[in-house]
Structures are given as structure tokens and as C-alpha cells.
Amino acid sequence: MNTRRHRATGQIPADRLDIERTTLHVLPAEPLAFALGEERLVGSDRTISFQAVRYSTPPGYTGARVWCRVLGEELSITARTHSR
């Protein structure tokens, strides 16, 4: 399928990918901290403070670093886990 000429572009996708690969780069192993948001430490009471408000976190995150960012009207709290 990738060797057939594309109707809209008139190009062969496999050939196009070879060209585009020259501009691609390897993604970093760690995400950029700015993209994650503001870092917080989960307290012994399993909560974090963000903009003077306390938020609960699930069990097992005490002492963990989490990142907070506002998405629209919601707060997104992100943590690293060891699952793959």
C-alpha cells in the first residue's frame, strides 16, 4: 500500500517518508518540564497545593513529584509511574 502513488499528492508514501526522515529527530527520553506544568510534592496527607487550593491524589503517591497544569476549566495532575 505504501508503494502505490497517492491520488491526492501524486507521490509514493514510502518515498515521501524517506525525504521526511531527514528532518525528523529522536524524541527525548524525558518530557520537557515546561510541557508538564508546575511541579508539586505530594504530602503525607496525600494532597498537593495548587493556587492556594488543596487537591487529593490517589494512594501510593506520598512523597512523589507531580506536575500540575490547567487545561480549560480543569486541573490536570500528572505523575510518573513505573508501568510500561
PLY file of the C-alpha trace (Angstrom):
ply
format ascii 1.0
element vertex 84
property float x
property float y
property float z
element edge 83
property int vertex1
property int vertex2
end_header
0.00 0.00 0.00
2.85 2.42 0.77
4.31 1.82 -2.68
1.19 2.94 -4.58
1.03 6.50 -5.85
-1.27 8.62 -3.64
-4.24 10.05 -5.55
-4.18 13.50 -3.92
-0.43 14.17 -3.78
0.69 12.06 -6.70
3.61 10.81 -4.60
4.53 7.39 -3.27
4.22 7.41 0.56
7.35 5.30 1.11
9.40 7.75 -0.99
7.90 10.72 0.83
8.81 9.18 4.20
12.44 8.79 3.11
12.54 12.53 2.38
10.79 13.50 5.62
13.07 11.29 7.75
15.92 13.70 7.07
14.11 16.37 9.10
12.89 14.14 11.95
14.76 13.92 15.25
14.76 11.48 18.14
12.35 12.38 20.94
13.99 12.97 24.33
13.61 10.22 26.95
12.25 12.77 29.42
9.48 15.23 28.53
10.22 18.94 28.76
9.40 20.16 32.26
7.59 23.19 30.85
5.15 20.93 29.00
4.32 19.05 32.19
3.36 22.13 34.21
4.28 23.29 37.70
5.94 20.74 39.95
4.46 19.87 43.33
5.37 17.35 46.05
2.62 15.08 47.38
2.42 15.48 51.15
1.97 12.81 53.83
-1.76 13.56 53.75
-1.77 12.59 50.01
-2.59 16.14 48.89
-0.92 18.87 46.89
-1.42 22.61 46.94
-2.02 24.44 43.67
-3.02 28.11 43.52
-3.89 28.09 47.25
-6.25 25.11 46.90
-5.55 21.57 48.19
-6.17 18.61 45.90
-6.20 14.91 46.77
-4.07 12.35 44.97
-4.52 8.57 44.78
-2.92 6.28 47.38
0.73 5.45 46.72
1.91 8.92 45.68
3.03 10.23 49.08
6.40 11.92 48.60
6.16 11.75 44.80
6.70 14.67 42.46
3.67 15.54 40.33
3.07 18.24 37.75
0.01 20.47 37.61
-1.36 22.42 34.69
-4.69 23.98 33.88
-6.49 22.60 30.82
-9.53 24.73 30.11
-11.51 24.70 33.35
-9.86 21.56 34.74
-6.66 20.90 36.64
-4.52 18.11 35.23
-2.19 16.40 37.70
0.42 14.17 36.09
2.80 11.75 37.81
5.42 9.34 36.57
4.68 5.69 37.15
6.82 2.63 36.66
4.32 0.82 34.46
5.07 0.41 30.76
0 1
1 2
2 3
3 4
4 5
5 6
6 7
7 8
8 9
9 10
10 11
11 12
12 13
13 14
14 15
15 16
16 17
17 18
18 19
19 20
20 21
21 22
22 23
23 24
24 25
25 26
26 27
27 28
28 29
29 30
30 31
31 32
32 33
33 34
34 35
35 36
36 37
37 38
38 39
39 40
40 41
41 42
42 43
43 44
44 45
45 46
46 47
47 48
48 49
49 50
50 51
51 52
52 53
53 54
54 55
55 56
56 57
57 58
58 59
59 60
60 61
61 62
62 63
63 64
64 65
65 66
66 67
67 68
68 69
69 70
70 71
71 72
72 73
73 74
74 75
75 76
76 77
77 78
78 79
79 80
80 81
81 82
82 83
